[in-house]
Amino acid sequence: MITLTENAAKAILDLTRGKSVPGGLRISVEKGGCAGLQYAMELGAPGEGDETAACFGAEVYVAADSTALLDGCTLDYDDGLAGAGFRIINPKAARSCGCGTSFEPAQP
């Protein structure tokens, strides 16, 4: 299961507050990016078979086909000088690209 930092939860709550579609942040992994796989995120409701993680009042939905790659990850939010955004800390990544949005999974 994925865990959330308090900063990530606050950012999700800020993004979903007052929206006409209730829900949280849905995360999936798809082919692409400079390292082979990339993270995709969207606001909304969970899809069929998604796992739900709730922390600090916010919800994250992990796409059913991405749970194995995201299990054990931490979702953080950084609003530093280099830019604001969500960041996934993935212990299963053998390497990540410089922008942090794509990764190569470690071989089992």
HELIX and SHEET records of a PDB file:
HELIX    1   1 GLU A    6  THR A   16  1                                  11    
HELIX    2   2 ALA A   64  SER A   66  5                                   3    
HELIX    3   3 THR A   67  LEU A   70  1                                   4    
SHEET    1   A 3 THR A   3  LEU A   4  0                                        
SHEET    2   A 3 THR A  74  GLY A  80  1                                        
SHEET    3   A 3 GLY A  83  ILE A  89 -1                                        
SHEET    1   B 6 GLU A  51  CYS A  55  0                                        
SHEET    2   B 6 ALA A  58  VAL A  62 -1                                        
SHEET    3   B 6 GLY A  24  LYS A  31  1                                        
SHEET    4   B 6 LEU A  37  GLY A  44 -1                                        
SHEET    5   B 6 SER A 102  PRO A 105 -1                                        
SHEET    6   B 6 ALA A  93  SER A  96 -1                                        
END                                                                             
